[in-house]
Amino acid sequence: MSAVSADRVLAELSDAVSGGHGVVLATVVATEGSVPRHVGTKMVVRADGSMVGTIGGGRVEDAIRLDALEALRRGEPGLRRYPLQQPERGDLGVCGGTMTVFLEPYGKTRTVFVIGAGHVGRAVVDLAHWLGYRTVVVDERTEMVTEESIPLADVRFAGTVADALAAHPVTEQTSVVVVTRSQELDVQIVPLLLGTPAGYIGVMGSRRRWEITRQAMEASGVPVGQLERIHHPIGIEIGAETVEEIAVSIMAEVIASAGRTG
């Protein structure tokens, strides 16, 4: 593999991990006899089966791809040995040698996607970061999503929620925390979130605020069944009063929800 293609493979790996996407890094770690690629050659296998780079081509690469997808599903790294000697007995090529490949899965990253960069949103980002989550914070107010105001966020997005979802897609491993400043914003945002596979969606506000929000969404055609996905009022009841205590309540529910669905 040339230096350029090696860089491309590693860049793909970095982009996938930082974006919270599941991939497998396949690396040739040992060879015997004649083989198509040398030790150290790498490729990335994405969750959809597509690949970046090559470590053999043909039947052997397809076998590696399938083994990589299984490793990703199980979340288990491991070595695989691929003979390339006698196709008539089921070997994967005719080069004459054997390749050993290390399959290293990088699972989808747990992400907390915070909509609203006010006091509660910032506290949730800080606590989620401390707990080891990847954090994304979104707010249309540019001055609210600066590195100075939210230093622990992995992604700061100044713009609409629709644009943020397009730029940073939500997966099953994403917990969405809606802590906006108004019920009117929630009416616009929640239907967008219901179109995602998010594992958790929680909306901050009183029971009365949620009832008004829910009625408005039902009136606009949002199915009642879909609204049952929403956790409201957000967080576990712990008698929280301070911003930090509210963040603990929210993250406790996020963790509990992940345990129930995982």
C-alpha positions as CSV (number, residue, x, y, z in Angstrom):
1,M,0.0,0.0,0.0
2,S,1.3,3.4,-0.9
3,A,1.8,6.1,1.7
4,V,-1.1,8.1,0.2
5,S,-3.5,5.2,0.4
6,A,-2.4,4.3,3.9
7,D,-3.1,7.9,4.9
8,R,-6.5,7.7,3.4
9,V,-7.3,4.5,5.3
10,L,-6.2,6.0,8.6
11,A,-8.1,9.2,7.8
12,E,-11.3,7.1,7.2
13,L,-10.8,5.3,10.5
14,S,-10.3,8.6,12.3
15,D,-13.4,10.2,10.7
16,A,-15.5,7.1,11.5
17,V,-14.5,7.0,15.1
18,S,-14.9,10.7,15.7
19,G,-18.3,10.6,13.9
20,G,-19.5,7.7,16.1
21,H,-19.7,5.1,13.3
22,G,-18.8,1.5,13.6
23,V,-15.9,0.2,11.5
24,V,-13.2,-2.4,11.5
25,L,-9.5,-1.9,10.8
26,A,-8.1,-5.0,9.1
27,T,-4.3,-5.2,9.1
28,V,-2.0,-7.9,7.6
29,V,0.2,-8.9,10.5
30,A,2.0,-12.0,9.1
31,T,2.5,-13.7,5.8
32,E,4.0,-17.0,4.5
33,G,5.0,-17.6,1.0
34,S,3.6,-15.6,-1.9
35,V,0.7,-13.3,-1.0
36,P,-0.9,-10.3,-2.6
37,R,-0.1,-7.7,0.1
38,H,2.7,-7.2,2.6
39,V,2.7,-7.0,6.4
40,G,1.3,-3.7,7.7
41,T,-1.2,-3.3,4.8
42,K,-4.5,-2.0,6.1
43,M,-8.1,-1.4,5.0
44,V,-11.2,-0.2,6.8
45,V,-14.5,-2.1,6.5
46,R,-17.6,0.0,7.2
47,A,-20.7,-1.2,8.9
48,D,-22.5,-1.3,5.5
49,G,-19.8,-3.6,4.1
50,S,-18.1,-1.0,1.9
51,M,-14.3,-0.8,2.2
52,V,-11.5,1.8,2.0
53,G,-8.1,0.4,0.9
54,T,-7.4,-3.2,-0.1
55,I,-5.5,-6.1,1.4
56,G,-5.9,-8.7,-1.3
57,G,-8.8,-8.4,-3.6
58,G,-10.9,-11.2,-4.9
59,R,-12.3,-14.0,-2.8
60,V,-9.9,-13.5,0.1
61,E,-10.9,-9.9,0.5
62,D,-14.5,-10.8,0.5
63,A,-13.9,-13.4,3.2
64,I,-12.0,-10.7,5.2
65,R,-14.9,-8.3,4.8
66,L,-17.5,-10.8,6.1
67,D,-15.2,-11.7,9.0
68,A,-14.8,-8.0,9.8
69,L,-18.6,-7.5,9.8
70,E,-19.0,-10.4,12.2
71,A,-16.2,-8.9,14.4
72,L,-18.0,-5.6,14.4
73,R,-21.3,-7.3,15.4
74,R,-19.6,-9.1,18.3
75,G,-17.3,-6.2,19.2
76,E,-14.5,-8.7,19.5
77,P,-11.0,-8.2,17.9
78,G,-9.1,-11.3,16.6
79,L,-6.7,-12.9,14.2
80,R,-7.8,-14.7,11.1
81,R,-5.7,-16.9,8.9
82,Y,-6.4,-17.0,5.1
83,P,-4.8,-19.8,3.0
84,L,-4.1,-18.9,-0.7
85,Q,-2.8,-22.2,-2.0
86,Q,-5.3,-24.7,-3.3
87,P,-8.7,-23.4,-4.4
88,E,-9.9,-26.9,-5.2
89,R,-9.9,-27.6,-1.5
90,G,-11.6,-24.4,-0.6
91,D,-8.6,-22.0,-0.3
92,L,-9.3,-18.4,-1.1
93,G,-6.6,-17.9,-3.8
94,V,-3.8,-19.3,-5.9
95,C,-0.9,-17.1,-4.8
96,G,0.7,-20.0,-2.9
97,G,1.0,-18.5,0.6
98,T,-1.0,-17.6,3.7
99,M,-2.0,-14.3,5.2
100,T,-2.8,-13.6,8.8
101,V,-5.0,-10.6,9.4
102,F,-5.9,-8.8,12.6
103,L,-9.5,-7.5,12.7
104,E,-9.9,-4.6,15.1
105,P,-13.5,-3.4,15.5
106,Y,-14.4,0.1,16.6
107,G,-18.0,0.1,17.7
108,K,-20.5,2.9,17.4
109,T,-19.7,5.6,20.0
110,R,-22.2,6.4,22.7
111,T,-23.2,10.0,22.0
112,V,-25.1,12.6,23.9
113,F,-26.7,15.1,21.5
114,V,-27.7,18.2,23.4
115,I,-30.1,20.6,21.8
116,G,-29.9,23.9,23.6
117,A,-26.7,25.5,25.0
118,G,-28.1,27.2,28.0
119,H,-27.1,26.5,31.6
120,V,-28.6,23.0,31.7
121,G,-27.3,22.1,28.3
122,R,-23.8,23.1,29.2
123,A,-24.0,21.1,32.5
124,V,-25.2,18.0,30.6
125,V,-22.3,18.3,28.2
126,D,-19.8,18.6,31.0
127,L,-21.2,15.6,32.9
128,A,-21.6,13.5,29.8
129,H,-18.0,14.2,28.8
130,W,-16.8,13.2,32.3
131,L,-18.8,9.9,31.9
132,G,-17.0,9.1,28.7
133,Y,-19.7,10.0,26.1
134,R,-19.0,11.8,22.8
135,T,-20.9,15.1,23.1
136,V,-22.6,17.2,20.4
137,V,-24.3,20.5,21.3
138,V,-26.5,22.4,19.0
139,D,-28.0,25.9,19.3
140,E,-28.9,28.6,16.7
141,R,-27.3,31.3,18.8
142,T,-23.7,31.4,17.6
143,E,-22.5,33.0,20.8
144,M,-23.7,30.1,22.9
145,V,-21.7,27.4,21.1
146,T,-18.2,28.6,21.4
147,E,-15.2,26.7,22.7
148,E,-14.9,29.2,25.5
149,S,-18.6,28.7,26.6
150,I,-18.6,24.9,26.2
151,P,-15.0,23.7,26.3
152,L,-15.8,20.0,26.8
153,A,-18.1,19.5,23.8
154,D,-16.6,17.3,21.1
155,V,-18.8,19.0,18.4
156,R,-20.3,22.5,18.7
157,F,-22.9,23.3,16.0
158,A,-24.3,26.8,15.5
159,G,-27.4,26.4,13.4
160,T,-30.7,24.7,13.0
161,V,-31.4,21.2,14.4
162,A,-32.2,20.0,10.9
163,D,-28.8,21.0,9.6
164,A,-27.1,19.6,12.7
165,L,-28.8,16.2,12.2
166,A,-27.7,16.2,8.5
167,A,-24.1,17.0,9.5
168,H,-23.9,14.7,12.5
169,P,-26.4,11.9,12.0
170,V,-28.0,10.3,15.0
171,T,-27.6,6.5,15.5
172,E,-29.1,3.9,17.9
173,Q,-26.2,4.8,20.2
174,T,-27.3,8.4,20.5
175,S,-29.2,9.9,23.4
176,V,-30.8,13.2,22.5
177,V,-31.4,15.7,25.3
178,V,-33.7,18.6,24.4
179,V,-33.2,21.5,26.8
180,T,-34.4,24.5,24.7
181,R,-35.7,27.9,25.9
182,S,-39.3,27.5,24.6
183,Q,-42.2,25.2,23.9
184,E,-42.4,26.6,20.4
185,L,-38.9,25.3,19.6
186,D,-39.8,21.9,20.9
187,V,-42.8,21.7,18.6
188,Q,-40.4,22.2,15.7
189,I,-37.6,20.0,16.9
190,V,-39.3,16.9,18.3
191,P,-40.8,15.7,15.0
192,L,-37.3,15.8,13.4
193,L,-36.0,13.7,16.2
194,L,-38.8,11.1,15.8
195,G,-37.5,10.5,12.3
196,T,-34.1,9.3,13.7
197,P,-33.1,5.9,15.3
198,A,-32.0,7.7,18.5
199,G,-32.0,5.3,21.5
200,Y,-33.2,7.9,23.9
201,I,-35.0,11.3,23.4
202,G,-35.8,13.4,26.5
203,V,-37.5,16.8,26.6
204,M,-37.0,19.2,29.5
205,G,-40.0,21.2,30.9
206,S,-43.0,20.9,33.2
207,R,-45.8,18.4,32.6
208,R,-48.0,21.3,31.5
209,R,-45.4,22.5,29.0
210,W,-45.1,19.0,27.6
211,E,-48.9,18.7,27.4
212,I,-49.1,21.9,25.3
213,T,-46.2,20.7,23.1
214,R,-47.8,17.3,22.6
215,Q,-51.2,18.7,21.7
216,A,-49.5,21.0,19.1
217,M,-47.6,18.2,17.5
218,E,-50.7,15.9,17.4
219,A,-52.6,18.8,15.8
220,S,-49.9,19.0,13.1
221,G,-50.2,15.3,12.3
222,V,-47.5,13.6,14.5
223,P,-48.8,10.1,15.4
224,V,-49.6,9.6,19.0
225,G,-47.7,6.3,19.0
226,Q,-44.4,8.1,18.0
227,L,-44.7,10.5,20.8
228,E,-44.6,7.7,23.3
229,R,-40.8,7.5,22.6
230,I,-40.3,10.8,24.3
231,H,-39.1,10.9,28.0
232,H,-40.9,13.7,29.7
233,P,-40.3,15.5,32.0
234,I,-36.7,14.6,31.3
235,G,-34.6,13.0,34.0
236,I,-35.0,10.7,37.0
237,E,-36.8,12.2,40.0
238,I,-34.1,12.9,42.6
239,G,-35.3,16.2,43.9
240,A,-32.8,18.1,41.7
241,E,-32.7,21.8,42.2
242,T,-29.4,23.2,40.9
243,V,-28.3,23.0,37.3
244,E,-25.7,20.4,38.1
245,E,-28.2,18.3,40.0
246,I,-30.6,18.5,37.0
247,A,-27.7,17.3,34.7
248,V,-27.2,14.3,37.1
249,S,-30.9,13.5,36.9
250,I,-30.8,13.6,33.1
251,M,-27.7,11.5,32.7
252,A,-29.0,9.0,35.2
253,E,-32.0,8.5,32.9
254,V,-29.8,8.3,29.8
255,I,-27.7,5.6,31.4
256,A,-30.8,3.7,32.7
257,S,-32.4,3.9,29.2
258,A,-29.2,2.5,27.6
259,G,-29.3,-0.4,30.1
260,R,-32.9,-1.2,29.2
261,T,-32.4,-1.1,25.4
262,G,-28.9,-2.7,25.3
